Structure formats: C-alpha cells, structure tokens
Amino acid sequence: MVQNVDLREILKGYSNKWVALSADNNKVVGVADNPSEALEQAHKNKEQNPILTKTPENYGTFIL
C-alpha cells in the first residue's frame, strides 16, 4: 500500500524549482532550475536514490 507523505514544510521556499529529496523524503538534498543540476547536487550529497520533483510556481495543494 502506498503511504501519503505531507511535503509542505520540506518544500516550503522552493517555488518553481527542481527539488531532489532523500530516499526517505526527510530532507532536500538538491535544488536547481533544471533536473540534471538537482540530481548532481543530490549525488554530491551522497544520496544514491533521490526522489526528483518539480515544485509548483504558486504553492498550494500539490500531490505527488
């Protein structure tokens, strides 16, 4: 069964950015304007399996 995770607090402040999250969804390990840079930052932060998402420009309700 898939578990819902509330990412509002973790993603607050990252409007309209590509964000790489740790595999456990507990922290941001990379942020950039494009996905490849966000993934590169995540790998530099030793996160082997980051979760990549694009945050909305106007943050409201957002379901991954």
N, CA, C and O atoms as CSV, one atom per row, in Angstrom:
chain,resi,resn,atom,element,x,y,z
A,1,MET,N,N,0.835,-1.178,0.000
A,1,MET,CA,C,0.000,0.000,0.000
A,1,MET,C,C,0.887,1.250,0.000
A,1,MET,O,O,1.896,1.299,0.702
A,2,VAL,N,N,0.512,2.237,-0.774
A,2,VAL,CA,C,1.259,3.484,-0.880
A,2,VAL,C,C,0.892,4.393,0.289
A,2,VAL,O,O,-0.284,4.564,0.613
A,3,GLN,N,N,1.912,4.970,0.915
A,3,GLN,CA,C,1.692,5.868,2.039
A,3,GLN,C,C,1.785,7.315,1.552
A,3,GLN,O,O,2.709,7.667,0.819
A,4,ASN,N,N,0.830,8.152,1.959
A,4,ASN,CA,C,0.870,9.570,1.632
A,4,ASN,C,C,1.873,10.267,2.536
A,4,ASN,O,O,1.954,9.976,3.730
A,5,VAL,N,N,2.638,11.191,1.962
A,5,VAL,CA,C,3.624,11.946,2.725
A,5,VAL,C,C,3.348,13.422,2.512
A,5,VAL,O,O,3.243,13.880,1.374
A,6,ASP,N,N,3.231,14.167,3.599
A,6,ASP,CA,C,2.998,15.610,3.534
A,6,ASP,C,C,4.340,16.316,3.390
A,6,ASP,O,O,5.138,16.332,4.328
A,7,LEU,N,N,4.590,16.894,2.229
A,7,LEU,CA,C,5.867,17.538,1.938
A,7,LEU,C,C,5.798,19.067,2.020
A,7,LEU,O,O,6.746,19.747,1.627
A,8,ARG,N,N,4.693,19.607,2.522
A,8,ARG,CA,C,4.534,21.065,2.537
A,8,ARG,C,C,5.663,21.779,3.260
A,8,ARG,O,O,6.198,22.757,2.738
A,9,GLU,N,N,6.034,21.326,4.429
A,9,GLU,CA,C,7.085,22.000,5.191
A,9,GLU,C,C,8.454,21.809,4.547
A,9,GLU,O,O,9.259,22.740,4.515
A,10,ILE,N,N,8.718,20.635,4.044
A,10,ILE,CA,C,10.014,20.349,3.430
A,10,ILE,C,C,10.217,21.178,2.157
A,10,ILE,O,O,11.322,21.654,1.899
A,11,LEU,N,N,9.154,21.350,1.363
A,11,LEU,CA,C,9.273,22.046,0.081
A,11,LEU,C,C,8.991,23.547,0.164
A,11,LEU,O,O,9.116,24.257,-0.834
A,12,LYS,N,N,8.615,24.026,1.337
A,12,LYS,CA,C,8.337,25.455,1.506
A,12,LYS,C,C,9.595,26.247,1.147
A,12,LYS,O,O,10.690,25.932,1.613
A,13,GLY,N,N,9.428,27.257,0.331
A,13,GLY,CA,C,10.562,28.092,-0.062
A,13,GLY,C,C,11.234,27.673,-1.355
A,13,GLY,O,O,12.187,28.319,-1.790
A,14,TYR,N,N,10.762,26.614,-1.974
A,14,TYR,CA,C,11.345,26.141,-3.229
A,14,TYR,C,C,10.357,26.270,-4.378
A,14,TYR,O,O,10.127,25.307,-5.109
A,15,SER,N,N,9.779,27.433,-4.542
A,15,SER,CA,C,8.794,27.678,-5.582
A,15,SER,C,C,9.418,27.589,-6.976
A,15,SER,O,O,10.455,28.194,-7.248
A,16,ASN,N,N,8.764,26.824,-7.850
A,16,ASN,CA,C,9.154,26.703,-9.255
A,16,ASN,C,C,10.600,26.219,-9.433
A,16,ASN,O,O,11.340,26.750,-10.261
A,17,LYS,N,N,10.988,25.226,-8.660
A,17,LYS,CA,C,12.335,24.656,-8.731
A,17,LYS,C,C,12.257,23.141,-8.879
A,17,LYS,O,O,11.246,22.523,-8.546
A,18,TRP,N,N,13.330,22.559,-9.379
A,18,TRP,CA,C,13.505,21.116,-9.341
A,18,TRP,C,C,14.144,20.786,-7.998
A,18,TRP,O,O,15.168,21.361,-7.628
A,19,VAL,N,N,13.539,19.865,-7.283
A,19,VAL,CA,C,13.998,19.520,-5.941
A,19,VAL,C,C,14.277,18.020,-5.886
A,19,VAL,O,O,13.454,17.203,-6.297
A,20,ALA,N,N,15.457,17.679,-5.368
A,20,ALA,CA,C,15.806,16.276,-5.131
A,20,ALA,C,C,15.659,16.027,-3.634
A,20,ALA,O,O,16.248,16.730,-2.813
A,21,LEU,N,N,14.868,15.023,-3.297
A,21,LEU,CA,C,14.636,14.656,-1.901
A,21,LEU,C,C,15.408,13.392,-1.567
A,21,LEU,O,O,15.693,12.574,-2.441
A,22,SER,N,N,15.740,13.241,-0.301
A,22,SER,CA,C,16.363,11.994,0.148
A,22,SER,C,C,15.374,10.855,-0.087
A,22,SER,O,O,14.169,11.084,-0.184
A,23,ALA,N,N,15.875,9.652,-0.176
A,23,ALA,CA,C,15.031,8.489,-0.464
A,23,ALA,C,C,13.939,8.284,0.578
A,23,ALA,O,O,12.905,7.686,0.281
A,24,ASP,N,N,14.158,8.773,1.792
A,24,ASP,CA,C,13.145,8.633,2.845
A,24,ASP,C,C,12.231,9.858,2.947
A,24,ASP,O,O,11.416,9.935,3.866
A,25,ASN,N,N,12.351,10.812,2.024
A,25,ASN,CA,C,11.520,12.027,1.981
A,25,ASN,C,C,11.713,12.946,3.178
A,25,ASN,O,O,10.842,13.773,3.447
A,26,ASN,N,N,12.817,12.835,3.906
A,26,ASN,CA,C,13.002,13.639,5.111
A,26,ASN,C,C,13.728,14.955,4.893
A,26,ASN,O,O,13.621,15.860,5.720
A,27,LYS,N,N,14.476,15.080,3.778
A,27,LYS,CA,C,15.218,16.320,3.585
A,27,LYS,C,C,15.480,16.577,2.107
A,27,LYS,O,O,15.458,15.665,1.280
A,28,VAL,N,N,15.725,17.838,1.803
A,28,VAL,CA,C,16.084,18.263,0.457
A,28,VAL,C,C,17.587,18.066,0.303
A,28,VAL,O,O,18.367,18.535,1.131
A,29,VAL,N,N,17.990,17.374,-0.752
A,29,VAL,CA,C,19.415,17.106,-0.989
A,29,VAL,C,C,19.931,17.783,-2.256
A,29,VAL,O,O,21.113,17.672,-2.582
A,30,GLY,N,N,19.044,18.488,-2.977
A,30,GLY,CA,C,19.444,19.225,-4.167
A,30,GLY,C,C,18.319,20.116,-4.647
A,30,GLY,O,O,17.150,19.733,-4.598
A,31,VAL,N,N,18.672,21.313,-5.113
A,31,VAL,CA,C,17.689,22.263,-5.646
A,31,VAL,C,C,18.326,22.986,-6.823
A,31,VAL,O,O,19.467,23.439,-6.736
A,32,ALA,N,N,17.583,23.093,-7.929
A,32,ALA,CA,C,18.106,23.797,-9.102
A,32,ALA,C,C,16.961,24.186,-10.028
A,32,ALA,O,O,15.804,23.828,-9.811
A,33,ASP,N,N,17.324,24.933,-11.069
A,33,ASP,CA,C,16.345,25.313,-12.078
A,33,ASP,C,C,16.129,24.229,-13.116
A,33,ASP,O,O,15.192,24.311,-13.910
A,34,ASN,N,N,16.985,23.210,-13.122
A,34,ASN,CA,C,16.798,22.102,-14.055
A,34,ASN,C,C,17.069,20.783,-13.318
A,34,ASN,O,O,17.792,20.757,-12.322
A,35,PRO,N,N,16.486,19.703,-13.816
A,35,PRO,CA,C,16.578,18.428,-13.106
A,35,PRO,C,C,17.989,17.854,-13.018
A,35,PRO,O,O,18.342,17.249,-12.005
A,36,SER,N,N,18.791,18.029,-14.045
A,36,SER,CA,C,20.136,17.436,-14.012
A,36,SER,C,C,21.003,18.060,-12.919
A,36,SER,O,O,21.781,17.354,-12.278
A,37,GLU,N,N,20.883,19.361,-12.696
A,37,GLU,CA,C,21.658,20.011,-11.640
A,37,GLU,C,C,21.172,19.588,-10.253
A,37,GLU,O,O,21.980,19.405,-9.343
A,38,ALA,N,N,19.869,19.433,-10.091
A,38,ALA,CA,C,19.333,18.974,-8.804
A,38,ALA,C,C,19.830,17.559,-8.496
A,38,ALA,O,O,20.197,17.260,-7.360
A,39,LEU,N,N,19.841,16.698,-9.502
A,39,LEU,CA,C,20.350,15.330,-9.307
A,39,LEU,C,C,21.849,15.330,-9.016
A,39,LEU,O,O,22.323,14.552,-8.188
A,40,GLU,N,N,22.588,16.195,-9.693
A,40,GLU,CA,C,24.030,16.286,-9.451
A,40,GLU,C,C,24.301,16.698,-8.002
A,40,GLU,O,O,25.185,16.144,-7.350
A,41,GLN,N,N,23.538,17.671,-7.504
A,41,GLN,CA,C,23.694,18.092,-6.108
A,41,GLN,C,C,23.372,16.939,-5.158
A,41,GLN,O,O,24.079,16.723,-4.173
A,42,ALA,N,N,22.311,16.207,-5.456
A,42,ALA,CA,C,21.924,15.075,-4.613
A,42,ALA,C,C,23.050,14.042,-4.545
A,42,ALA,O,O,23.365,13.533,-3.470
A,43,HIS,N,N,23.645,13.739,-5.679
A,43,HIS,CA,C,24.738,12.764,-5.702
A,43,HIS,C,C,25.961,13.285,-4.955
A,43,HIS,O,O,26.653,12.510,-4.295
A,44,LYS,N,N,26.240,14.592,-5.047
A,44,LYS,CA,C,27.344,15.181,-4.278
A,44,LYS,C,C,27.067,15.094,-2.784
A,44,LYS,O,O,27.995,15.012,-1.978
A,45,ASN,N,N,25.778,15.111,-2.414
A,45,ASN,CA,C,25.374,14.975,-1.013
A,45,ASN,C,C,25.226,13.511,-0.603
A,45,ASN,O,O,24.629,13.197,0.427
A,46,LYS,N,N,25.777,12.628,-1.424
A,46,LYS,CA,C,25.824,11.185,-1.147
A,46,LYS,C,C,24.454,10.513,-1.095
A,46,LYS,O,O,24.279,9.507,-0.409
A,47,GLU,N,N,23.483,11.069,-1.821
A,47,GLU,CA,C,22.161,10.442,-1.934
A,47,GLU,C,C,22.143,9.658,-3.241
A,47,GLU,O,O,22.145,10.248,-4.321
A,48,GLN,N,N,22.125,8.337,-3.145
A,48,GLN,CA,C,22.202,7.481,-4.319
A,48,GLN,C,C,20.875,7.326,-5.057
A,48,GLN,O,O,20.863,7.133,-6.273
A,49,ASN,N,N,19.757,7.408,-4.334
A,49,ASN,CA,C,18.443,7.205,-4.936
A,49,ASN,C,C,17.500,8.356,-4.597
A,49,ASN,O,O,16.497,8.156,-3.911
A,50,PRO,N,N,17.818,9.566,-5.077
A,50,PRO,CA,C,16.961,10.700,-4.742
A,50,PRO,C,C,15.612,10.629,-5.455
A,50,PRO,O,O,15.457,9.987,-6.494
A,51,ILE,N,N,14.666,11.301,-4.861
A,51,ILE,CA,C,13.347,11.456,-5.457
A,51,ILE,C,C,13.312,12.854,-6.052
A,51,ILE,O,O,13.529,13.835,-5.341
A,52,LEU,N,N,13.044,12.956,-7.334
A,52,LEU,CA,C,13.085,14.236,-8.039
A,52,LEU,C,C,11.665,14.711,-8.340
A,52,LEU,O,O,10.829,13.948,-8.825
A,53,THR,N,N,11.411,15.979,-8.044
A,53,THR,CA,C,10.106,16.557,-8.337
A,53,THR,C,C,10.258,18.023,-8.702
A,53,THR,O,O,11.233,18.671,-8.320
A,54,LYS,N,N,9.299,18.534,-9.436
A,54,LYS,CA,C,9.252,19.958,-9.791
A,54,LYS,C,C,8.186,20.592,-8.921
A,54,LYS,O,O,7.037,20.150,-8.921
A,55,THR,N,N,8.555,21.621,-8.183
A,55,THR,CA,C,7.585,22.287,-7.320
A,55,THR,C,C,6.779,23.293,-8.140
A,55,THR,O,O,7.291,23.848,-9.112
A,56,PRO,N,N,5.536,23.529,-7.761
A,56,PRO,CA,C,4.710,24.477,-8.497
A,56,PRO,C,C,5.147,25.916,-8.233
A,56,PRO,O,O,5.766,26.215,-7.211
A,57,GLU,N,N,4.814,26.798,-9.172
A,57,GLU,CA,C,5.153,28.214,-9.004
A,57,GLU,C,C,4.354,28.836,-7.867
A,57,GLU,O,O,4.901,29.558,-7.034
A,58,ASN,N,N,3.077,28.556,-7.842
A,58,ASN,CA,C,2.205,29.052,-6.784
A,58,ASN,C,C,1.857,27.895,-5.886
A,58,ASN,O,O,0.963,27.105,-6.189
A,59,TYR,N,N,2.563,27.796,-4.785
A,59,TYR,CA,C,2.426,26.647,-3.901
A,59,TYR,C,C,1.072,26.659,-3.205
A,59,TYR,O,O,0.726,27.604,-2.496
A,60,GLY,N,N,0.325,25.600,-3.422
A,60,GLY,CA,C,-0.939,25.378,-2.762
A,60,GLY,C,C,-1.005,23.899,-2.476
A,60,GLY,O,O,-0.025,23.325,-2.002
A,61,THR,N,N,-2.112,23.271,-2.744
A,61,THR,CA,C,-2.203,21.831,-2.596
A,61,THR,C,C,-1.503,21.174,-3.763
A,61,THR,O,O,-1.770,21.501,-4.920
A,62,PHE,N,N,-0.615,20.255,-3.468
A,62,PHE,CA,C,0.168,19.603,-4.507
A,62,PHE,C,C,0.375,18.153,-4.087
A,62,PHE,O,O,0.908,17.883,-3.011
A,63,ILE,N,N,-0.044,17.232,-4.932
A,63,ILE,CA,C,0.064,15.814,-4.628
A,63,ILE,C,C,1.028,15.164,-5.596
A,63,ILE,O,O,0.876,15.292,-6.811
A,64,LEU,N,N,2.031,14.457,-5.058
A,64,LEU,CA,C,2.990,13.745,-5.917
A,64,LEU,C,C,2.479,12.365,-6.203
A,64,LEU,O,O,3.134,11.598,-6.908
